[in-house]
């Protein structure tokens, strides 16, 4: 029909002739009719729905840029008196449409009024969109192209100078949990530090407290739509969820947004992959990644799954999925064999160490608590020290001497973190065996951290796990960075943790008391 071939005007919703023709056709069919119109007024897609709604298929990603809208507006008829509905708003949010316009049609097939809605360039206290008041169908003045372009410009302006590059991605941090808001905020602070370590810029944060976790999408459709708008307004191409997403949640979220979706576990694994330097460390990280990704392979080739044909046949989709799983299993098996060989060499080294009867103390603690700084200060070493989470992954062992000139060995292991992913525990079990061979553990805590008590509890929980086999090990708690505290904070920690030793690995203050206590405890244990 001529309606679908003619361009829509740039300064109007439509021409009166287009409105009459669209309304008459919709009433004659008894169905809603939708048109996707680009910014030049061309009809790119015609949609025919039911009397109560229309279905919009997946649209191609035709415009680049995380702050860009799709460049399409939806104009569709309503056969009832209602204007813009909640379903229309959801379509606009999820598809990043320039605007959505409804044209109300009466029983005789004549247009009655039109109403529009569009996004806002900022996050107000209420809804992040605006629904305009209904207008008579023949009052057609509107500039939707100018509106969309101005909206994109304002999004860029409000987001500041944060421009995403291949080297520096922008992310929206998301917490959906049953915990109180202050706990979610604390956890997002740590997630932000992890993102910074991974070279990711945090553009904004979204916190939602729920009564029950949605097993399919983690959060409701309405909140998910708001999340999409928040990511658009923050110019973020990456959504990072605190906690670990199930395979179903990961796939469903990825299907609901054009942005990349990862969880806390994936973020930690990516940090480990960046920081691993030794052959052993790289193999352990790769093994952890394979174990994490294997149950999440299903659905990655959904575009191929529908090609499987024939009763009992195996089409390209299933073949691709099975191939990925088989390769993952084979690679994991090869890595396991290589790690076993490395473990054998470590056992030989441990036997030599045992014959020398040198005592061993192992430094443990929350990541970025200052373990490596303490190791360097005690042994006059030059191991890498950075103010980042998981800056040190590979274990280090150095010799030092007591004040009585008795030698011992100090080992530094990978830092812990709350809810340490099971894949990492399994992959680093050989490295963590260094703790089992130690005569005592020195738990290094960052006394200057606002959540120091929670971090200490997280490390103690990991050390107490039955699989670690460390319940009988003597543990000495150190409060590092003591010099960074004020008098009140020092008094509070001293009351809460009377058994801990205050110390500053940076200045060396407290080393004498530390060495005396280590020597005393080793003498007792031996």
C-alpha positions in Angstrom: 0.0 0.0 0.0 1.0 3.6 -0.5 1.0 4.1 3.3 4.0 1.9 3.7 5.9 3.4 0.8 5.5 7.1 1.6 7.9 8.8 4.0 6.5 10.3 7.2 7.1 14.0 7.6 10.0 15.3 9.7 8.1 17.9 11.6 4.8 15.9 12.2 3.7 12.6 13.6 2.1 11.7 10.3 0.0 13.4 7.6 -3.7 13.4 8.2 -4.1 11.1 5.1 -1.6 8.6 6.6 -3.5 8.6 9.9 -6.9 8.0 8.3 -5.5 5.2 6.1 -3.7 3.5 9.0 -6.8 3.7 11.3 -9.2 2.4 8.6 -6.9 -0.5 7.8 -6.4 -1.4 11.4 -10.2 -1.4 12.2 -11.0 -3.4 9.0 -8.5 -6.1 10.0 -9.5 -6.0 13.7 -5.8 -6.0 14.6 -3.2 -3.5 15.8 -0.8 -2.3 13.1 2.6 -1.0 13.9 5.2 0.8 11.8 8.9 1.2 12.7 10.0 4.5 11.2 13.6 5.7 11.0 14.8 9.2 11.5 14.4 10.0 7.8 10.7 9.1 7.9 11.1 5.8 6.1 9.0 2.8 7.1 11.6 0.0 8.0 9.2 -2.6 9.2 5.4 -3.3 9.3 4.0 -5.2 12.2 0.5 -6.8 12.3 -0.6 -8.0 15.7 -3.8 -9.0 17.5 -6.6 -6.8 18.6 -4.8 -6.3 22.0 -1.2 -6.0 21.1 1.7 -6.5 18.6 4.9 -8.5 18.8 8.2 -6.9 17.8 10.8 -9.4 16.6 14.5 -9.1 17.3 15.9 -6.0 15.6 19.3 -5.8 14.1 22.0 -3.7 15.9 22.3 -1.0 13.2 23.8 1.8 15.3 27.0 1.6 17.3 27.6 3.4 20.6 26.4 2.7 24.1 24.8 6.1 24.4 22.9 5.7 21.1 19.2 4.9 20.6 18.2 2.5 17.9 17.2 5.3 15.5 13.6 3.9 15.1 10.3 5.1 16.5 7.3 2.8 16.8 3.9 4.1 15.7 1.0 1.7 16.2 -2.7 1.7 16.5 -4.9 1.0 19.5 -8.4 -0.4 19.0 -9.4 0.6 22.5 -9.5 4.1 24.1 -6.3 3.6 26.1 -3.2 5.4 25.1 0.5 4.4 25.8 0.5 1.3 28.0 3.0 -0.3 30.3 3.8 -2.9 27.5 4.5 0.0 25.1 6.9 1.4 27.7 8.7 -1.9 28.1 9.1 -2.2 24.3 10.6 1.3 24.2 13.0 0.6 27.0 14.3 -2.9 26.0 14.6 -2.0 22.3 16.0 1.5 22.9 13.5 3.1 20.6 13.5 6.8 19.9 9.9 7.0 21.0 6.7 5.1 21.0 3.4 6.6 19.6 -0.1 5.2 19.8 -2.9 6.2 17.6 -6.4 5.5 19.0 -9.0 4.2 16.6 -12.8 4.3 17.2 -15.4 1.7 16.2 -16.0 3.4 12.8 -12.3 3.2 11.9 -11.6 6.9 12.4 -8.5 8.2 14.3 -9.3 9.8 17.6 -6.1 10.9 19.4 -2.4 10.1 19.6 0.0 9.9 22.6 3.8 9.5 22.8 6.5 8.5 25.3 10.2 8.8 25.2 13.2 8.3 27.5 14.8 10.9 29.7 18.6 11.6 29.6 19.0 11.3 33.4 17.8 9.1 36.3 15.1 11.0 38.1 13.5 10.1 41.4 10.6 8.6 39.5 10.3 6.8 36.2 13.2 7.3 33.7 10.8 8.1 30.9 8.1 10.7 30.1 4.6 10.0 28.8 3.2 13.1 27.0 -0.5 14.1 27.3 -2.8 12.8 24.6 -3.4 15.1 21.7 -6.2 15.2 19.1 -5.3 13.1 16.1 -5.2 16.1 13.7 -2.8 18.2 15.8 0.2 16.6 14.2 3.1 18.9 15.2 6.0 16.8 16.5 9.8 16.6 15.9 10.7 13.1 17.0 14.1 13.1 15.1 15.2 16.3 16.8 14.0 14.9 20.1 16.0 11.7 19.8 19.2 13.5 18.7 18.9 16.0 21.5 18.4 13.1 23.9 21.6 11.4 22.8 23.5 14.6 23.0 22.2 15.2 26.6 23.1 11.7 27.6 26.7 12.3 26.5 26.8 15.7 28.3 25.5 14.3 31.6 27.8 11.3 31.5 30.7 13.7 31.5 34.1 12.8 29.9 33.6 9.1 30.4 34.2 7.8 26.9 34.5 4.1 26.5 37.5 2.7 24.6 38.6 -0.8 23.9 41.2 -0.4 26.7 38.8 1.1 29.2 35.3 -0.2 29.3 32.4 1.4 31.2 30.3 -0.8 33.5 27.1 -0.6 35.5 27.4 -2.5 38.8 24.2 -4.3 39.9 23.3 -5.7 43.3 20.0 -7.7 43.6 19.8 -9.4 47.0 17.7 -10.0 50.0 20.4 -8.4 52.2 19.9 -4.9 53.7 21.0 -1.9 51.6 24.1 -1.2 53.7 25.4 -4.7 53.1 24.7 -4.4 49.3 26.5 -1.0 49.2 29.5 -2.5 51.0 29.6 -5.4 48.6 29.3 -3.1 45.6 32.3 -1.1 47.0 34.4 -4.2 46.8 33.0 -5.0 43.3 34.0 -1.6 42.2 37.6 -2.2 43.4 37.6 -5.5 41.5 36.4 -3.7 38.4 39.1 -1.1 38.7 41.7 -3.9 39.1 40.4 -5.4 35.9 40.8 -2.1 34.0 37.0 -1.3 34.0 35.6 2.1 34.7 32.5 2.1 37.0 29.9 4.4 35.4 27.1 3.9 37.9 25.5 1.5 40.4 22.1 0.0 40.8 20.9 -1.6 44.1 17.6 -3.5 44.5 16.6 -5.3 47.7 14.1 -8.1 47.0 12.1 -10.5 49.1 12.9 -13.5 46.8 15.5 -13.9 44.1 13.9 -14.4 40.7 15.4 -17.8 39.5 14.9 -16.9 35.8 16.1 -13.3 35.5 17.3 -12.5 39.0 15.1 -9.3 38.9 11.6 -8.5 37.5 11.0 -7.3 34.0 10.2 -3.8 35.1 13.4 -3.4 37.0 15.3 -5.0 34.2 13.9 -2.3 31.9 15.0 0.4 34.3 18.5 -1.2 34.4 18.7 -1.0 30.6 17.8 2.7 30.7 20.4 3.3 33.5 23.1 1.6 31.4 22.1 3.8 28.4 22.2 7.0 30.5 25.6 6.0 32.0 27.0 5.0 28.6 27.9 1.6 29.9 28.3 -1.4 27.6 28.9 -3.9 30.4 26.6 -5.1 33.3 28.4 -6.6 36.2 26.2 -8.4 38.8 27.4 -8.9 42.3 27.3 -12.6 43.2 27.3 -15.5 40.9 24.6 -15.9 38.2 23.2 -19.3 37.4 23.6 -20.5 33.8 19.8 -19.9 33.2 20.0 -16.3 34.7 23.1 -15.5 32.6 21.5 -16.7 29.4 18.1 -15.0 30.1 19.8 -11.7 31.0 22.0 -11.8 27.9 18.9 -12.4 25.8 17.2 -9.4 27.4 19.9 -6.8 26.7 22.3 -6.0 24.0 25.0 -5.3 26.6 27.5 -7.8 27.8 26.5 -9.4 31.1 29.1 -10.9 33.6 29.0 -11.8 37.2 31.4 -11.4 40.1 33.0 -14.8 39.5 33.7 -14.0 35.9 35.2 -10.7 36.9 37.5 -12.4 39.5 38.5 -15.0 36.9 39.4 -12.3 34.4 41.6 -10.6 37.1 43.4 -13.8 37.8 44.0 -14.4 34.1 45.5 -10.9 33.8 47.8 -11.3 36.8 49.0 -14.9 36.5 52.6 -14.9 35.4 54.0 -18.3 36.1 53.1 -21.4 34.1 51.4 -22.9 37.1 49.3 -19.9 37.8 48.2 -19.6 34.2 47.2 -23.3 34.1 45.3 -23.0 37.3 43.4 -19.9 36.1 42.5 -21.6 32.8 41.3 -24.7 34.6 39.0 -22.5 36.8 37.7 -20.7 33.7 36.9 -24.0 31.9 35.0 -25.3 34.9 33.0 -22.1 35.2 32.1 -21.9 31.6 31.3 -25.5 30.9 27.7 -25.5 32.3 27.2 -22.1 30.7 27.9 -23.2 27.1 24.3 -24.3 26.4 22.5 -21.4 24.7 25.6 -19.7 23.4 24.7 -21.1 19.9 20.9 -20.7 20.1 20.9 -19.3 16.6 22.1 -22.7 15.5 19.9 -24.9 17.7 16.8 -24.4 15.5 18.7 -25.9 12.5 18.7 -29.4 14.1 16.4 -31.5 11.9 15.3 -35.1 11.5 14.1 -37.5 14.1 17.1 -38.5 16.2 19.3 -36.4 13.9 22.1 -34.1 15.1 22.1 -30.7 13.4 24.7 -28.0 13.4 23.5 -26.4 16.6 23.8 -29.5 18.7 27.1 -30.5 17.0 28.6 -27.1 17.8 27.5 -27.3 21.5 28.8 -30.9 21.9 32.1 -29.9 20.2 32.6 -27.0 22.6 31.9 -29.3 25.6 34.2 -32.0 24.4 37.0 -29.6 23.8 36.5 -28.1 27.2 36.7 -31.5 28.9 39.7 -32.5 26.9 41.6 -29.3 27.7 40.7 -29.5 31.4 42.0 -33.1 31.4 45.3 -32.0 29.8 45.7 -29.2 32.3 45.0 -31.6 35.1 47.7 -33.9 34.0 50.2 -31.1 33.7 49.4 -29.7 37.1 49.9 -33.2 38.6 53.4 -33.2 37.2 54.0 -29.8 38.7 52.6 -31.1 42.0 55.1 -34.0 41.9 58.0 -31.6 41.6 56.7 -29.6 44.5 56.5 -32.7 46.6 60.2 -33.3 46.0 61.0 -29.8 46.9 58.9 -30.1 50.1 60.9 -33.3 51.1 64.1 -31.4 50.7 62.8 -28.6 52.8 61.6 -31.1 55.4 65.1 -32.6 55.6 66.6 -29.2 56.3 64.1 -29.0 59.2 63.5 -25.3 58.6 60.3 -24.0 60.1 57.7 -22.5 57.7 55.2 -19.7 58.3 52.6 -18.9 55.7 51.1 -15.4 55.2 47.3 -15.5 54.6 44.7 -12.8 54.5 42.2 -10.9 52.5 43.4 -9.6 49.2 45.2 -6.3 49.3 45.8 -6.6 53.1 49.6 -6.1 52.7 50.9 -9.6 52.8 53.5 -9.1 50.0 54.6 -5.8 51.5 55.2 -7.7 54.8 57.1 -10.5 53.0 59.4 -8.0 51.3 60.0 -6.1 54.6 60.8 -9.3 56.6 63.0 -11.0 54.0 64.3 -7.9 52.1 62.8 -9.2 48.9 61.4 -7.4 45.9 58.2 -9.2 45.1 55.6 -7.2 43.1 53.5 -4.9 45.3 50.5 -3.0 44.0 47.5 -1.3 45.6 45.1 -3.6 43.7 43.1 -6.7 44.5 44.8 -9.9 43.7 48.0 -8.2 42.6 49.8 -11.4 43.7 48.7 -14.8 42.5 51.7 -17.0 42.4 53.1 -18.2 45.7 56.5 -16.9 46.8 58.8 -18.4 49.4 61.7 -16.5 51.0 64.2 -17.3 53.8 64.7 -15.0 56.8 66.4 -15.1 60.1 65.1 -14.7 63.7 66.9 -12.3 66.0 68.7 -15.4 67.3 70.0 -16.0 63.8 67.8 -19.0 63.3 66.6 -19.3 59.7 63.0 -20.0 58.6 60.9 -19.8 55.5 58.1 -17.3 54.9 55.6 -18.1 52.1 53.1 -15.7 50.5 50.0 -17.1 48.9 47.0 -15.8 46.9 44.7 -13.5 48.8 41.3 -14.5 49.9 38.0 -12.8 49.3 34.4 -13.2 50.5 32.5 -15.9 48.7 35.7 -17.1 47.0 34.4 -18.9 43.8 34.4 -22.7 44.1 36.2 -23.0 40.8 39.1 -21.0 42.2 39.3 -23.1 45.3 39.4 -26.2 43.3 41.9 -24.9 40.8 44.2 -23.5 43.4 44.0 -26.4 45.8 47.6 -27.4 45.1 48.8 -23.9 45.8 46.8 -23.7 49.0 48.4 -27.0 50.1 51.4 -24.7 50.9 49.3 -23.7 53.9 49.0 -27.3 55.1 52.8 -27.7 55.1 53.3 -24.6 57.2 54.1 -24.8 60.9 51.9 -21.8 61.6 49.8 -19.2 59.7 50.1 -15.5 60.0 46.8 -13.9 59.2 47.4 -10.4 57.9 44.4 -8.0 58.0 44.1 -4.4 56.8 43.3 -2.5 60.0 42.5 0.7 58.0 39.8 -0.9 55.9 36.2 0.1 57.0 35.1 -3.6 56.8 38.2 -5.1 58.5 36.1 -7.2 60.9 34.0 -8.7 58.0 37.2 -9.4 56.0 38.8 -11.2 59.0 35.6 -13.2 59.4 35.6 -14.1 55.7 39.3 -15.4 55.9 38.6 -17.3 59.1 35.6 -19.0 57.4 37.7 -20.1 54.5 40.5 -21.4 56.8 37.9 -23.3 58.9 36.4 -25.2 55.9 36.9 -29.0 56.3 38.4 -29.3 52.8 41.2 -26.9 53.7 42.5 -29.2 56.5 43.8 -26.2 58.5 41.7 -26.4 61.7 44.7 -27.5 63.9 47.1 -24.9 62.6 48.2 -22.2 65.0 47.1 -18.8 63.6 48.6 -15.4 64.6 46.4 -12.4 63.7 48.2 -9.2 62.6 46.5 -5.8 62.2 48.5 -4.3 59.4 48.5 -0.5 58.4 48.1 0.3 62.1 49.8 3.7 61.5 46.9 4.8 59.3 44.4 4.6 62.2 43.3 7.3 64.6 43.3 6.9 68.4 39.6 6.0 68.6 39.8 3.4 65.8 42.9 1.9 67.4 41.1 1.6 70.8 38.0 0.1 69.2 40.0 -2.6 67.3 42.1 -3.3 70.4 38.9 -4.0 72.3 37.4 -6.1 69.6 40.5 -8.1 68.8 42.7 -8.3 71.9 44.6 -11.3 70.6 45.9 -9.4 67.5 49.2 -7.8 67.1 49.3 -4.2 65.7 51.9 -3.7 62.9 52.9 -1.5 60.0 54.6 -3.4 57.2 55.4 -0.1 55.5 57.3 1.5 58.4 58.4 -1.7 60.2 56.8 -0.7 63.5 55.8 -3.8 65.4 58.2 -6.2 63.7 60.1 -6.9 67.0 56.9 -8.0 68.7 55.9 -10.1 65.7 59.2 -12.0 65.5 59.2 -12.7 69.2 55.6 -14.0 69.1 56.4 -16.2 66.0 59.5 -17.6 67.7 57.6 -18.3 70.9 54.8 -20.1 69.0 57.1 -22.1 66.9 59.1 -23.2 69.9 55.8 -24.4 71.5 54.6 -26.2 68.4 57.9 -28.0 68.0 
